[in-house]
Every structure is written in structure tokens, then in C-alpha cells.
Amino acid sequence: MSAIKRKNRYRTGKVLVLGSESRSFLAIIQSLGRRKLCIHVGWCSLDSSALYSKYIMKVHDIPPYSPHDDSWKKVLISIFQQEEFDLVIPCNDPALIPLQKYRADLEPFACISLLNEQACEVAFNKFKANELAKSIGIHIPKEIRVSHLSAAEIILSQFQLPVVLKPRSTFSEDNLLRPNEVRKAYNSEALNTNLEILLEKGDVSVQENFIGTGVGVELLAAQGELLFAFQHVRVHEPIMGGGSSYRKSVPLDPKLLEASTKLLKALNYTGVAMVEFKVNFKTGAWVFIEINARFWGSLPLAVAAGADFPYYLYQLLVMGKRKFPHRYKTGIYCRNFLEDFSWMLQNFKADRSGATLATVPLWKVGMEIFNILSFRERSDTLVTDDCKPGLFELNYLIHWLWRQVLDKIQSRLLTLPPIRKLYASKARRALREAQTVLFACKGNICRSPFAQCYAQTIFLKSVKIMSCGYYPKNGRVCPRAAVKAAEEIGVDLTQHRSCIITKEMVRQADVIFTFDEENRKTLMTHYPLAQQKVHRLGLLAPEAPLAIRDPYGGNVDVFKTTYQTIMQILNANVIDSKFQSKWYEKR
């Protein structure tokens, strides 16, 4: 990304905002921009809607973080020296973690919003955060820590399903591109599968599934002293858990505020933080969930309600201010268009009989129109003084909906025998004529490696067969369930290691087979010259499904079913004499 400069209409301080989490990233930019500060950004995604903000004066090209290459650090120091920022704000974990680790190298050149050593150690370790909370009398869910898959029996004997499975940390230093996700297990099979996945990264915390609503207490503190606090409650939460897409500002709850204040005092905390709780409003019971030791996803709501945390942080760290107003507007709602549209689809289809699912009655969703009519609703991105980012997201949503319609039409057309026969004949012809075959899925640890290994047992040896994925990490092994399922079929996946797709692989391949629509679209988008080479694997067999779903996270039976489908498709193109060529024959 080349540096983008815009006319500087500002006369006061200069701030660099790092990170691309769109909601908090944009909210920080807009908050500080409104205060006539000169805003620079970096480490942000090129497709971030925030880059359309009128408040951004310059976009810096900074190499991605790597623990093995310090070019990112050299570039960052050079930018610090040239620009002389008053403050540098990392707004998400992938930006904060590298700066925390190399603070001794970076802080001589800029004032950076970082944590003290103890706060960093606890905030980025869910186990230590729970231990601290428990030690100072804060309620946490019932939990045990496990280190072996054999602990599944102990879990089932001590907990009711579903249970919540948490890794030690959300991000690991060696992989800041993909978070280690918190998972829920609703049955014993899912428990074993999810434990297996999470245990690859270390010990796992198993917690009871506390029934309640997500509540966040957002804070500003200096050396453990509370300077300002704000509270929100989630209105729309993902059905299976996660960040909210629709929130409401509410008065501070004295008990939750006290618990949050005790945590910050124990950590001698300086900066902004959001302490997350779950509250059962029927019983009044509540539990501590985690600490977000940086700006949080629902920040736009706080800013819209008058709790201007980004500017308060600037005043604290740059100007030394310690006194802030203790009021904000309650009853203000804030919505994320893209995420909330997805939530509405999930909520509409969800089974409302389960008490563990965060569903909302449809009549309540319909009543939310009154929040708009009463002017109490705001948008995470669409604001009157900086409308381009919000309009960009609306445009994206419209195009996304249109693509969904087109995909539905195309999928329906492909179910028509004449249309499917036409596309199938193209795919089979490409396979017959190919000397190099490439199977591509997302991670190259589940579907494509099996297809590669099985094809090598039935295709002629002179045909070169490869597999790859577009998930950006090489060298991953196949899940245990995948290895076991393949072994039962007679295919050995123990030696396979994941491989990231490259332009050279695309160039070499005569035909590329994908397994689902996401695979196909990703390859078509990033490798447009390969469009004539890309085909759906499911088209190769008349009765096969068009999409072969990713079994990642499933049990052995799920993998086995997927692998049997792949086998049937490949067998149909070897055994059927009509499509047999000089390259393909049974060994």
C-alpha cells in the first residue's frame, strides 16, 4: 500500500492509528479527527471502509509483522522519526501484541498507548485473567483446565452440555492473522472434536455455559485509578456467541462497576479497557467473562452516547488530564449494518426452543423500528459528518445481496439437467486433457489433501497431482479425525503438510478443482487468469452434490462421509469408460 496524503486542514496534534478492525478503527479516527487532530493510519486492510474517512490525512505502508523479519519495525521507527506523532494507538490485538513485545525498541521514538507488564500478561491470558478475578472475589463461571483429550469423560461427568471451550489466548505471536476462537460443544462428539482442535495450541479452559446477556463496562484508568466509565448491553448477540451487532447504552451497574474497578486497580492499569460480563436479568446473577485491554468493537456506541474514549485517552496520555465528565446518554442504540443483517438471517432461521441460543423473538426485532423513529438509533459507520465509510458499507451490502441472488439463480440453473450436463462436460473434458491436476480448498488440511492422495492411487503415474489452500499458513497437519477417517478408507494423511496456493501453482495446473462456492470465488477473484481452469469437483459425477462442505471441526464420521463423496466422484471419472482417456485407468 503506497502512502496516501491528503490536504492537512489541522493545526494541532498528530496521531497514528494502527490496525484494521473496522468498527473501533473508524470510531477512533472520527473521534480524534473531530477534535482537529491530524490522523495517520497504518497496518490497515486495503478494503477497510474506514479508509474512506475524510479525517485520514495519510496512510502509511508498513510491512506485516513477522517474528522472523524485523523490516516492519525498521519502517515503523522511520515513520515515527519522520512524523513525530504525539500518540500512537494500536486498536486491535494484532497491532498491539508486536508493539508490546518490542516496546523497548519503539518507545524512544513515540508515545505509544501500551500496557504495563502485569496488565499485558493477565489481559492476554484468559487463564490468568480468571485467576485474578477469582482471587479478588469476582464471580466467574464454573471451570476446569484440561491438557489432554482423555479429559472429555471428566468434563461430561462434571458439566451439563453445552460447555464453553476457551484457549489460553485469542492470538498467538506466531500467527496474528487468525484468532484462536472460543468454541461451544453441544454434544459429546463436538466436545471431542473441538477439544482436539484447541489442544493443538495448549491447555484449554472448560466453562459452564452461563445463561445470560452480554454486558460491557468500558473504562479509562491511570495507574489503577478509575477516571471514566460507560456501560452497554447487547441487544443482538450471535446465536452461538461472539461480538454483538446491535447494542444499547445503559446506566452503570454498581456491582459490575465495582468488579471492573477492582480488576483495574489490581493491574495498576493505565489506558482504556472493556470488561465483559454475562448477566442473567431474571435472577440477577452475573459472571466475569474477559478483559479487552484495548479499544473494543462496540466503541462507536460509546462515542455516539457522549463517552468519547479516544479523545479522553489522548488527553490522558498527551495532555496529562485526569478529570473527565461522569455522564453520557443512556438509551442510545448502535447498529453494525453488515453484521446485523447476517444476524437477522440467523435469528430468523434459528430454533427458539433452546434456552442456550441467543435468539430474539421476531416481534421484538420488529419493534426496533421505533428506535429509528425516535432518533435513538445510530450506525457504527454511517455518520453525518463523515458519511463515505458508511455509504461504502451500504454499497457493499447491496452488492453482496445481489451476488447472493445471482448465486442462487446459478445454483438453481445448475440443478437443471441440460445446464449441469453442459458444465459437467467441460469439467470432464478438462480432466481428460490435463497433465497437471490441482485440488484447492481453504486450509489444505481436510478435503484437498484427501483428494490428492486418493487420486494418486487411481490416476496414471504420469499425471502430476497437487493440492493447496488459501489460508495463509504453511506446514499445518491434518486434524486427527481427518487422519483416522482417511485411514479407515485406506488413505494415509499422516505425512501431509498444508501448502499455500501460489501463482506458479496456478500457472502449472491444467485444471483446478474446488469443493465449494467460497473456494471457487476466492480463486476466481485472486487469480483471474485461471478462470478457465477452475471447475467444481461435484460436477464430475452426475449424482454428486455441487458443494462438498468443509468437514473441519467435525468428527470422524463427518470426515468419512466427505471422503466417500470425493472417492465416488473421482472413481466415476476413472471407471466410466465413456470418460476414460489414455491418462486415467485403474492401476
C-alpha positions as CSV (number, residue, x, y, z in Angstrom):
1,M,0.0,0.0,0.0
2,S,1.5,3.3,-1.0
3,A,1.3,6.3,1.2
4,I,-1.8,8.4,0.6
5,K,-1.6,12.1,1.5
6,R,-4.5,14.5,1.9
7,K,-4.6,18.2,2.4
8,N,-3.8,19.0,6.0
9,R,-6.5,21.3,7.4
10,Y,-5.4,20.7,11.0
11,R,-3.2,22.8,13.2
12,T,-3.0,20.7,16.4
13,G,-1.6,17.3,17.4
14,K,-0.8,14.3,15.2
15,V,-1.9,10.7,15.9
16,L,-1.1,7.4,14.2
17,V,-3.8,4.7,14.5
18,L,-2.7,1.1,13.8
19,G,-5.0,-1.8,13.0
20,S,-7.9,-2.5,10.8
21,E,-10.8,-3.8,13.0
22,S,-13.3,-1.6,11.1
23,R,-15.7,-0.5,14.0
24,S,-13.2,0.7,16.6
25,F,-10.6,1.7,14.0
26,L,-13.1,4.1,12.3
27,A,-14.5,5.3,15.6
28,I,-11.0,6.3,16.8
29,I,-10.3,8.1,13.5
30,Q,-13.6,10.0,13.6
31,S,-13.4,10.9,17.3
32,L,-9.9,12.4,17.1
33,G,-10.5,13.9,13.6
34,R,-13.4,15.9,15.0
35,R,-11.0,17.4,17.6
36,K,-8.9,18.8,14.7
37,L,-6.1,16.3,15.2
38,C,-4.1,15.1,12.2
39,I,-4.8,11.4,11.7
40,H,-2.4,9.0,10.1
41,V,-3.1,5.3,9.8
42,G,-1.2,2.1,9.1
43,W,-1.4,-1.7,9.2
44,C,-4.9,-1.4,7.8
45,S,-6.6,-3.6,5.2
46,L,-7.0,-2.1,1.8
47,D,-10.7,-3.0,1.7
48,S,-11.4,-1.3,5.1
49,S,-14.3,1.1,4.8
50,A,-12.5,3.3,7.3
51,L,-10.0,4.4,4.6
52,Y,-12.8,6.5,3.0
53,S,-12.9,8.7,6.1
54,K,-12.3,12.4,5.4
55,Y,-10.3,12.6,8.6
56,I,-7.4,10.4,7.4
57,M,-4.5,12.6,6.3
58,K,-2.1,9.9,5.4
59,V,-2.0,6.1,5.0
60,H,1.4,4.5,5.7
61,D,2.8,1.4,4.0
62,I,4.1,-0.8,6.9
63,P,5.3,-4.4,6.2
64,P,3.2,-7.0,8.1
65,Y,4.6,-8.2,11.4
66,S,6.8,-11.2,11.4
67,P,8.7,-12.7,14.3
68,H,11.4,-13.7,11.9
69,D,11.8,-10.4,10.0
70,D,12.2,-7.0,11.6
71,S,11.6,-4.9,8.5
72,W,8.2,-3.9,9.9
73,K,10.0,-2.5,13.0
74,K,12.6,-0.5,10.9
75,V,9.9,1.0,8.8
76,L,7.8,1.9,11.8
77,I,10.7,3.6,13.6
78,S,11.5,5.5,10.4
79,I,7.9,6.7,10.3
80,F,8.0,7.7,14.0
81,Q,11.2,9.7,13.4
82,Q,9.8,11.5,10.3
83,E,6.3,12.3,11.5
84,E,6.9,12.9,15.2
85,F,3.5,11.7,16.4
86,D,2.0,12.9,19.7
87,L,0.4,9.5,20.2
88,V,0.4,6.0,18.5
89,I,-2.8,4.0,19.1
90,P,-2.8,0.2,18.3
91,C,-6.6,-0.5,18.1
92,N,-6.6,-4.3,17.9
93,D,-4.7,-7.3,19.2
94,P,-2.6,-8.0,16.0
95,A,-1.3,-4.4,16.2
96,L,-0.9,-4.2,20.0
97,I,0.9,-7.5,20.5
98,P,4.0,-6.7,18.4
99,L,4.3,-3.2,19.9
100,Q,4.0,-4.7,23.4
101,K,6.8,-7.2,22.7
102,Y,9.2,-4.6,21.1
103,R,8.2,-1.6,23.3
104,A,11.9,-1.1,24.4
105,D,12.9,-0.6,20.7
106,L,9.9,1.6,19.8
107,E,9.0,3.8,22.8
108,P,12.1,6.0,22.5
109,F,10.7,7.3,19.2
110,A,7.0,7.8,20.1
111,C,4.4,7.9,22.8
112,I,2.5,4.6,22.4
113,S,-0.6,3.5,24.2
114,L,0.7,0.3,25.7
115,L,0.0,-1.8,28.8
116,N,2.3,-2.3,31.8
117,E,3.9,-5.7,32.0
118,Q,1.5,-7.2,34.5
119,A,-1.6,-5.9,32.7
120,C,-0.4,-7.3,29.4
121,E,0.4,-10.7,31.0
122,V,-3.0,-11.0,32.5
123,A,-5.2,-9.4,29.8
124,F,-3.8,-11.6,27.0
125,N,-4.0,-14.8,29.1
126,K,-7.6,-15.9,29.7
127,F,-6.4,-18.3,32.4
128,K,-4.6,-15.7,34.4
129,A,-7.5,-13.2,34.0
130,N,-9.9,-15.7,35.5
131,E,-7.4,-16.5,38.3
132,L,-7.1,-12.8,39.1
133,A,-10.8,-12.2,39.1
134,K,-11.4,-15.2,41.4
135,S,-8.7,-14.1,43.8
136,I,-10.3,-10.7,44.3
137,G,-13.8,-12.1,44.8
138,I,-15.3,-11.6,41.3
139,H,-17.7,-14.3,40.1
140,I,-16.5,-16.5,37.2
141,P,-18.2,-19.4,35.6
142,K,-17.5,-22.9,36.9
143,E,-14.4,-24.1,35.1
144,I,-11.7,-26.7,34.9
145,R,-8.5,-26.6,32.8
146,V,-7.6,-29.6,30.7
147,S,-4.5,-30.6,28.8
148,H,-5.4,-34.0,27.3
149,L,-8.2,-35.3,25.1
150,S,-8.9,-38.0,27.6
151,A,-10.4,-35.3,29.9
152,A,-13.6,-35.4,27.9
153,E,-15.0,-38.0,30.2
154,I,-14.3,-35.9,33.3
155,I,-15.9,-32.9,31.6
156,L,-19.1,-34.8,30.9
157,S,-19.2,-36.0,34.5
158,Q,-18.9,-32.5,35.9
159,F,-20.7,-30.3,33.4
160,Q,-24.0,-30.1,31.7
161,L,-23.8,-29.6,27.9
162,P,-23.2,-27.3,26.2
163,V,-19.9,-26.2,27.6
164,V,-17.7,-23.3,26.6
165,L,-14.1,-24.1,25.5
166,K,-11.5,-21.3,25.7
167,P,-7.9,-21.3,24.5
168,R,-5.2,-19.6,26.7
169,S,-5.1,-16.6,24.4
170,T,-7.0,-15.3,21.4
171,F,-3.9,-14.7,19.3
172,S,-0.6,-16.4,19.3
173,E,2.5,-14.3,18.5
174,D,3.5,-16.6,15.6
175,N,0.0,-16.2,13.9
176,L,-1.7,-12.9,14.2
177,L,-3.8,-13.4,11.1
178,R,-6.3,-15.9,12.6
179,P,-7.6,-15.9,16.1
180,N,-7.9,-18.9,18.3
181,E,-11.7,-19.0,18.6
182,V,-13.8,-19.7,21.7
183,R,-16.0,-22.7,20.9
184,K,-19.1,-24.3,22.3
185,A,-19.8,-28.1,22.4
186,Y,-23.4,-29.2,22.4
187,N,-22.8,-32.9,22.4
188,S,-20.0,-35.4,23.2
189,E,-18.8,-35.7,19.6
190,A,-18.5,-31.9,19.3
191,L,-16.7,-31.8,22.6
192,N,-14.0,-34.3,21.5
193,T,-13.6,-32.6,18.1
194,N,-13.3,-29.1,19.5
195,L,-11.0,-30.2,22.3
196,E,-8.7,-31.8,19.7
197,I,-8.5,-28.6,17.7
198,L,-7.9,-26.3,20.7
199,L,-5.5,-28.6,22.5
200,E,-3.1,-28.3,19.5
201,K,-2.4,-24.7,20.8
202,G,-2.1,-25.7,24.5
203,D,-4.3,-26.2,27.6
204,V,-8.0,-25.4,27.3
205,S,-10.3,-23.8,29.9
206,V,-13.7,-25.6,30.0
207,Q,-16.5,-23.5,31.5
208,E,-20.2,-23.9,32.2
209,N,-22.4,-22.2,29.7
210,F,-23.8,-19.4,31.8
211,I,-27.2,-18.3,30.5
212,G,-27.3,-14.5,30.3
213,T,-26.9,-11.4,28.2
214,G,-23.5,-9.8,27.3
215,V,-22.8,-6.6,29.2
216,G,-19.7,-4.5,28.7
217,V,-18.2,-2.0,31.2
218,E,-15.8,0.3,29.4
219,L,-13.2,2.2,31.4
220,L,-10.4,4.8,31.3
221,A,-7.9,4.5,34.1
222,A,-4.5,5.8,35.2
223,Q,-2.2,3.7,37.5
224,G,-5.3,1.8,38.6
225,E,-7.4,4.8,39.3
226,L,-10.8,4.9,37.5
227,L,-11.2,8.1,35.5
228,F,-14.3,7.4,33.4
229,A,-16.8,4.5,32.9
230,F,-19.5,3.6,30.5
231,Q,-21.8,0.6,30.2
232,H,-23.6,-1.1,27.3
233,V,-25.8,-4.2,27.0
234,R,-26.0,-6.4,23.9
235,V,-29.3,-6.4,22.1
236,H,-28.3,-8.7,19.2
237,E,-25.7,-11.3,20.0
238,P,-24.6,-14.1,17.6
239,I,-26.8,-17.2,18.1
240,M,-23.8,-19.3,19.1
241,G,-21.9,-16.4,20.9
242,G,-19.5,-13.8,19.9
243,G,-19.4,-10.0,19.3
244,S,-22.7,-8.1,19.1
245,S,-24.1,-6.3,16.1
246,Y,-26.7,-4.1,17.9
247,R,-26.1,-2.6,21.4
248,K,-27.7,-0.1,23.8
249,S,-26.1,2.3,26.3
250,V,-27.4,1.8,29.9
251,P,-26.7,3.2,33.3
252,L,-23.7,1.8,35.2
253,D,-24.5,-1.2,37.4
254,P,-22.8,-0.6,40.8
255,K,-21.8,-4.3,41.2
256,L,-20.3,-4.6,37.7
257,L,-18.5,-1.2,38.1
258,E,-17.1,-2.3,41.4
259,A,-15.8,-5.6,39.9
260,S,-14.3,-3.8,36.9
261,T,-12.6,-1.1,39.2
262,K,-11.1,-3.9,41.4
263,L,-9.6,-5.5,38.3
264,L,-8.0,-2.3,37.0
265,K,-6.7,-1.4,40.5
266,A,-5.1,-4.9,40.9
267,L,-3.4,-4.4,37.5
268,N,-2.3,-0.8,38.2
269,Y,-3.9,-0.3,34.8
270,T,-3.4,2.8,32.5
271,G,-5.4,3.2,29.3
272,V,-8.7,2.1,28.0
273,A,-10.3,-1.3,28.6
274,M,-13.6,-3.1,28.3
275,V,-14.5,-5.7,31.0
276,E,-17.1,-8.1,29.7
277,F,-19.7,-9.8,31.8
278,K,-22.7,-12.0,31.3
279,V,-25.8,-11.1,33.3
280,N,-29.0,-13.1,33.9
281,F,-31.5,-10.3,34.2
282,K,-34.2,-12.7,35.5
283,T,-32.2,-13.9,38.5
284,G,-29.7,-11.0,38.9
285,A,-26.8,-13.4,38.7
286,W,-23.7,-12.4,36.7
287,V,-20.2,-13.7,35.9
288,F,-17.0,-12.2,34.6
289,I,-16.0,-13.2,31.0
290,E,-12.8,-11.4,30.0
291,I,-10.9,-8.2,29.7
292,N,-10.4,-6.5,26.4
293,A,-7.2,-4.5,27.1
294,R,-7.6,-2.1,24.1
295,F,-10.4,-0.4,22.2
296,W,-13.4,-2.7,21.7
297,G,-15.8,-3.5,18.9
298,S,-18.8,-1.6,20.3
299,L,-16.8,1.7,20.7
300,P,-19.0,3.6,18.2
301,L,-21.9,3.3,20.6
302,A,-19.9,4.9,23.4
303,V,-18.7,7.7,21.2
304,A,-22.3,8.3,19.9
305,A,-23.6,8.4,23.5
306,G,-21.0,11.1,24.5
307,A,-18.4,8.8,26.1
308,D,-15.5,10.0,23.8
309,F,-12.9,7.4,24.9
310,P,-10.4,8.0,22.0
311,Y,-10.2,11.7,22.8
312,Y,-10.1,11.0,26.6
313,L,-7.2,8.7,26.1
314,Y,-5.4,11.3,24.0
315,Q,-6.0,13.9,26.8
316,L,-4.7,11.5,29.4
317,L,-1.5,10.3,27.7
318,V,-0.6,13.5,25.8
319,M,-2.0,16.4,27.9
320,G,-1.9,14.7,31.3
321,K,-5.6,15.4,32.0
322,R,-7.1,13.3,34.9
323,K,-10.6,14.7,35.3
324,F,-13.4,13.8,32.9
325,P,-17.2,14.3,32.8
326,H,-19.1,11.5,34.5
327,R,-22.1,11.4,32.3
328,Y,-23.3,10.0,29.0
329,K,-26.6,9.4,27.2
330,T,-28.4,6.2,28.1
331,G,-31.0,4.6,25.8
332,I,-28.9,5.1,22.7
333,Y,-28.7,2.2,20.2
334,C,-26.0,1.5,17.7
335,R,-26.1,-1.0,14.8
336,N,-23.5,-2.5,12.5
337,F,-25.3,-2.9,9.1
338,L,-23.3,-5.8,7.7
339,E,-23.1,-7.9,10.8
340,D,-26.7,-7.2,11.9
341,F,-28.1,-8.2,8.5
342,S,-26.3,-11.6,8.9
343,W,-27.6,-11.8,12.5
344,M,-31.2,-11.3,11.3
345,L,-30.9,-14.1,8.8
346,Q,-29.6,-16.4,11.5
347,N,-32.1,-15.3,14.1
348,F,-35.0,-15.9,11.6
349,K,-33.9,-19.5,10.9
350,A,-32.9,-20.4,14.5
351,D,-34.6,-22.9,16.7
352,R,-36.1,-20.8,19.5
353,S,-36.8,-23.8,21.7
354,G,-33.2,-24.0,23.0
355,A,-32.6,-21.8,26.0
356,T,-28.8,-21.8,25.3
357,L,-29.2,-20.0,22.0
358,A,-29.1,-16.1,22.0
359,T,-32.2,-15.7,19.9
360,V,-34.7,-12.7,20.0
361,P,-38.4,-13.1,19.3
362,L,-39.3,-11.7,15.9
363,W,-41.8,-9.3,17.3
364,K,-39.1,-7.7,19.4
365,V,-36.9,-7.3,16.3
366,G,-39.8,-5.7,14.5
367,M,-40.4,-3.2,17.4
368,E,-36.8,-1.9,16.9
369,I,-38.2,0.3,14.1
370,F,-39.3,2.7,17.0
371,N,-35.7,3.2,18.0
372,I,-35.1,4.7,14.5
373,L,-38.3,6.7,14.5
374,S,-37.5,8.2,17.9
375,F,-34.0,9.1,16.7
376,R,-32.3,6.9,19.4
377,E,-30.5,4.7,16.9
378,R,-27.1,5.3,15.4
379,S,-24.9,3.5,12.9
380,D,-21.4,2.1,13.6
381,T,-20.1,3.6,10.3
382,L,-22.8,6.0,8.8
383,V,-22.4,9.4,10.4
384,T,-23.5,12.8,9.1
385,D,-20.0,14.4,9.3
386,D,-18.1,11.6,7.7
387,C,-20.6,9.6,5.5
388,K,-18.3,8.0,2.9
389,P,-17.3,4.9,5.1
390,G,-21.0,4.2,5.9
391,L,-22.0,4.6,2.3
392,F,-19.2,2.3,1.2
393,E,-20.6,-0.4,3.6
394,L,-24.1,0.1,2.3
395,N,-22.9,-0.2,-1.2
396,Y,-21.1,-3.4,-0.2
397,L,-24.2,-4.8,1.4
398,I,-26.3,-4.1,-1.7
399,H,-23.7,-5.8,-3.9
400,W,-23.5,-8.7,-1.5
401,L,-27.2,-9.2,-1.6
402,W,-27.1,-9.0,-5.4
403,R,-24.4,-11.6,-5.5
404,Q,-26.4,-13.9,-3.3
405,V,-29.4,-13.6,-5.7
406,L,-27.1,-14.4,-8.7
407,D,-25.5,-17.3,-6.9
408,K,-29.0,-18.7,-6.0
409,I,-30.0,-18.4,-9.6
410,Q,-26.8,-20.0,-10.8
411,S,-27.2,-22.9,-8.3
412,R,-30.8,-23.4,-9.4
413,L,-29.7,-23.4,-13.1
414,L,-27.1,-26.0,-12.3
415,T,-29.7,-28.3,-11.0
416,L,-31.4,-28.4,-14.4
417,P,-30.1,-31.5,-16.3
418,P,-29.2,-29.7,-19.6
419,I,-27.2,-26.9,-17.8
420,R,-25.5,-29.3,-15.4
421,K,-24.6,-31.6,-18.3
422,L,-23.0,-28.7,-20.2
423,Y,-20.8,-27.6,-17.3
424,A,-20.1,-31.2,-16.4
425,S,-18.9,-32.0,-19.9
426,K,-16.5,-29.0,-19.7
427,A,-15.1,-30.2,-16.4
428,R,-14.6,-33.8,-17.6
429,R,-13.0,-32.7,-20.8
430,A,-10.6,-30.5,-18.8
431,L,-9.8,-33.5,-16.6
432,R,-9.2,-35.9,-19.5
433,E,-6.8,-33.5,-21.2
434,A,-4.9,-32.5,-18.1
435,Q,-1.4,-33.5,-17.3
436,T,-1.3,-31.5,-14.0
437,V,-4.3,-31.5,-11.7
438,L,-4.6,-29.1,-8.7
439,F,-7.2,-29.6,-5.9
440,A,-7.8,-26.4,-3.9
441,C,-9.8,-25.8,-0.7
442,K,-9.5,-23.3,2.1
443,G,-6.9,-24.7,4.5
444,N,-5.4,-27.7,2.6
445,I,-5.8,-29.9,5.6
446,C,-9.2,-31.6,5.1
447,R,-10.6,-32.0,1.6
448,S,-7.9,-31.2,-1.0
449,P,-5.2,-33.4,0.6
450,F,-7.5,-36.4,0.6
451,A,-8.5,-35.8,-3.0
452,Q,-4.8,-35.5,-3.9
453,C,-3.8,-38.7,-2.1
454,Y,-6.7,-40.7,-3.3
455,A,-6.3,-39.5,-6.9
456,Q,-2.7,-40.6,-6.8
457,T,-3.9,-44.2,-6.2
458,I,-6.2,-44.3,-9.2
459,F,-4.8,-41.9,-11.8
460,L,-1.9,-42.9,-14.0
461,K,1.5,-42.1,-12.5
462,S,2.4,-39.7,-15.4
463,V,-0.2,-37.3,-14.2
464,K,1.1,-34.7,-11.7
465,I,-1.4,-34.2,-8.8
466,M,-1.1,-31.3,-6.3
467,S,-3.2,-29.7,-3.6
468,C,-3.2,-26.4,-1.9
469,G,-5.2,-23.9,0.2
470,Y,-5.5,-20.1,0.5
471,Y,-5.4,-20.0,4.3
472,P,-2.1,-18.2,4.9
473,K,-0.2,-20.7,6.8
474,N,2.1,-23.5,5.5
475,G,3.0,-26.7,7.3
476,R,-0.2,-27.5,9.2
477,V,-1.1,-31.1,9.7
478,C,-4.5,-32.7,9.1
479,P,-6.9,-33.0,12.0
480,R,-6.8,-36.3,13.9
481,A,-10.4,-37.0,12.8
482,A,-9.4,-36.5,9.2
483,V,-6.4,-38.8,9.5
484,K,-8.4,-41.5,11.2
485,A,-11.3,-41.3,8.7
486,A,-8.8,-41.5,5.8
487,E,-7.0,-44.4,7.4
488,E,-10.3,-46.4,7.6
489,I,-10.7,-45.8,3.8
490,G,-7.1,-46.8,3.1
491,V,-5.6,-43.3,2.5
492,D,-2.6,-42.1,4.6
493,L,-2.7,-38.4,5.5
494,T,-0.1,-38.6,8.3
495,Q,2.7,-37.1,6.2
496,H,0.7,-34.3,4.6
497,R,1.5,-30.7,5.4
498,S,-0.5,-27.7,4.2
499,C,0.6,-25.6,1.3
500,I,-0.5,-22.1,0.4
501,I,-1.5,-21.6,-3.2
502,T,0.9,-19.6,-5.5
503,K,0.7,-18.0,-8.9
504,E,3.2,-20.6,-10.1
505,M,0.9,-23.5,-9.0
506,V,-2.0,-21.9,-10.8
507,R,0.2,-21.4,-13.9
508,Q,1.4,-25.0,-13.9
509,A,-2.1,-26.6,-13.4
510,D,-4.1,-27.6,-16.4
511,V,-7.2,-27.9,-14.4
512,I,-8.1,-26.8,-10.8
513,F,-10.9,-28.4,-8.8
514,T,-12.6,-26.6,-5.9
515,F,-15.0,-28.0,-3.4
516,D,-17.5,-25.2,-2.5
517,E,-18.5,-21.8,-3.7
518,E,-16.2,-19.9,-1.3
519,N,-13.2,-21.9,-2.8
520,R,-14.3,-21.1,-6.3
521,K,-14.9,-17.4,-5.7
522,T,-11.6,-16.9,-3.9
523,L,-9.6,-18.4,-6.7
524,M,-11.5,-16.6,-9.4
525,T,-11.0,-13.3,-7.5
526,H,-7.3,-13.6,-6.7
527,Y,-6.3,-15.5,-9.9
528,P,-8.5,-14.1,-12.7
529,L,-6.2,-15.6,-15.4
530,A,-7.1,-19.1,-14.1
531,Q,-10.9,-18.7,-14.6
532,Q,-11.0,-21.1,-17.5
533,K,-9.1,-23.7,-15.4
534,V,-11.4,-23.6,-12.3
535,H,-14.2,-26.2,-12.0
536,R,-16.4,-27.6,-9.3
537,L,-15.4,-31.1,-8.3
538,G,-19.0,-32.1,-7.7
539,L,-19.8,-31.6,-11.5
540,L,-17.6,-34.7,-12.3
541,A,-20.3,-37.1,-11.1
542,P,-24.0,-36.9,-12.1
543,E,-25.4,-37.6,-8.7
544,A,-22.8,-35.8,-6.6
545,P,-23.6,-32.6,-4.7
546,L,-22.3,-29.4,-6.3
547,A,-20.8,-28.3,-3.0
548,I,-18.7,-30.6,-0.8
549,R,-18.8,-28.9,2.6
550,D,-15.7,-28.4,4.7
551,P,-15.7,-31.1,7.4
552,Y,-13.2,-29.0,9.6
553,G,-14.3,-29.3,13.2
554,G,-16.4,-32.4,12.5
555,N,-16.0,-35.9,14.0
556,V,-14.6,-39.0,12.2
557,D,-18.0,-39.9,10.7
558,V,-18.3,-36.4,9.2
559,F,-14.9,-36.7,7.6
560,K,-15.6,-40.2,6.4
561,T,-18.8,-39.1,4.7
562,T,-17.0,-36.3,3.0
563,Y,-14.2,-38.5,1.8
564,Q,-16.5,-41.2,0.5
565,T,-18.2,-38.5,-1.6
566,I,-14.8,-37.4,-3.0
567,M,-13.9,-41.0,-3.7
568,Q,-17.2,-41.6,-5.6
569,I,-16.7,-38.5,-7.8
570,L,-13.1,-39.4,-8.7
571,N,-14.0,-43.1,-9.3
572,A,-16.8,-42.1,-11.6
573,N,-14.2,-40.5,-13.9
574,V,-11.9,-43.4,-13.9
575,I,-14.2,-46.4,-14.1
576,D,-16.8,-45.0,-16.5
577,S,-15.4,-46.0,-19.9
578,K,-17.1,-43.1,-21.7
579,F,-14.7,-40.6,-19.9
580,Q,-11.7,-42.8,-19.7
581,S,-8.6,-41.5,-21.5
582,K,-5.0,-42.5,-22.0
583,W,-4.1,-40.7,-18.8
584,Y,-6.6,-42.4,-16.5
585,E,-7.0,-46.0,-15.7
586,K,-7.2,-48.3,-12.7
587,R,-3.9,-49.5,-11.5
